[in-house]
Structure formats: structure tokens, C-alpha cells
Amino acid sequence: MKRLLGSVCLLMSLVVSASAQQSATPRPQIELLKRNLERIADGVKADWGIYVKSLDTGEEVAINADAVMDTMSVIKIPLLVETFRQIDAGKLKLTDRIELTTARKRFGTGVLRTLDDGMQITLKDALTLMIIQSDNTATDMAFEQVGGPARVTQTMRDLGLTTITATGTSFEWFRALGAISDPAWLKLTPAELFTRGYPQVPNRAADVERFHFEGKTPYGLSSARDLGRLLEKIARNEAASASACGQMLQIMRAQQMNTRIPKYLANTGTPHKTGDFPPHIANDVGLLETPRARVVVVFFTAHHRGIYTNLEDAIARMSEQVWDYFNYRVGSAK
């Protein structure tokens, strides 16, 4: 009998030990999701930084998630956070008005650059256009209101996000891009730069590619993991007040550039923000709000050559895989 009891105790000890070892390792399901994301990413020749985290279970997928990459317009989310934190502090109001002038107009995405001077828009208008249309004029208006890129970077450090850096304004980025073809651009004022327009030279495409691959003037910087942590702080009302975080998500839900994360998703709330530099960068970051889960998703890309829609579609397919996994799988991981 003693020998039998000893055998039973030994068996139970082995079962408990095996169970503890299993709980300390990633669940097989999440590893399958990771492999599926890697398979899709490998089908497109580009550098990737991918971070996925369930806000319900804590499960994570990290693929090159700590590499610091060019955010392009995704850096507008940290700027949005800083603006709302200053609103919380009483330094700014959403109703503050900003006059549209030629000196404030910027190239690239957005509608404000096409409108007549003299228009008065609210800070809320500027923030909304900055996110849902990635309006570069509105972006630099917001930078002007909060005290510049350095102020945004410092707030990211205060939040413990060591890789998120607002490297400069839209004006500074476009001026550096133009200087690749014509160094005289570095001497231009904002009004002069906007009035002159892009330099038209035969090797323009080669200049743009060189500008990206040299990487001397990123629009913004972050690792996929840190940007994901910022999104988590917004979702958990830790980036600013609960009211401010709610308003940020509401703006992000109105995003009009929807050819990546939400492309194949139905009945899913998707507050998100894109960042583009075709054909090399097609970033997208945000939250998947499924009927069963909330999931942070960050897709950073770089050094892509080829068909831009293929790069976008890879992100859409990966987002679909994440949605399927967290919305339909049975059980949970703690």
C-alpha cells in the first residue's frame, strides 16, 4: 500500500510539474497565429515590425517588434495624445481657432492645402483632419499649438515609451525630401516651399528611393512594441483622462484610409492610423474591437520595392488572421 501511495504521489507531482512548465510557455494557438502572420509577411519583400496584443488575455505576437522604424504619419497618434494631455491640463481647448495661411500649408495628404487663406478652423478640426485624412497642414498646426516635436517626444519618455520620437514637422520632412534633388530647398521658408512646389527632375523616383533607403530624415520613429503600448494606454485610459482617451478613439474610428487593417473585417470597430511613403512604407496601427475581444495591432514596413497594393493587402490579410483568432477561438489564455 505504501508503495502504491508513493507511486500515486509521484505521478501527481509529475503532472503538476508538467502543467507548470506548459503554462510558462506560449500556448500552441498563439504560436500558430504567429506562424500565419510570418507566412503572409514573407510573401512580400519588405522589412516588417509587427506587434499584436490582446487587451483581454494578454497574449502577444511580436515579430521584429523592437526594431526602431520610420512611423511616417503614425507619429500623429503621439501628437494627438500630447494635444489632449495639454487640453486636460487647461493649456489648450478644442475650440481654439487657428488661421489658415500659405505659410501653414504643407504638401502631401489632406485638404487644407487646397483651401483659401484666411479660413479659421478649430483645434478639434485640425486634430480630426490630421487623423482621418492624415492632413499634413493640420499636423503642423497641431505641432505649433503644443510646442513642437520635442514636446511630443518628451511626453512619450514620460510615459515610458523610449523609442517613440517625433523627429520633426511635416515642413522639415518635405524640405529635406526636396533637398535630395535641390539643396537650395534647405534655405526655403514654409511659405516659399509651398509656393515653389515639388522640383521636377528626370531622376525624381531614384531620388525618393535614395531618400528612404538612406534613412537620414524619418518622419517619426518608434518600435512596433512601443507604439502598441501607446495604443494600449489609450484604450485603458492611461495616456490621458478617460474623456480625452475616449475622444481620441472616436476620432480614430472615423479614419477614411481603410485599405489595410479593416479591409476584410466586417462589423468590427477599427480605430486606426496609417503612415505612407509609397512604394516603400505602408504602415497601419490600431485596435480591433471584435464582439469578443479588443486587440492592439501594429504593422510597420520599410524598404519595399514593388506593387504597393500587394504590401497593403498583406497587412489586410494579417489583420484578418488576428481577427479570426481572437474572435472565434475557443477558450482563453491568461
Disulfide bonds with the S-S distance in Angstrom:
none
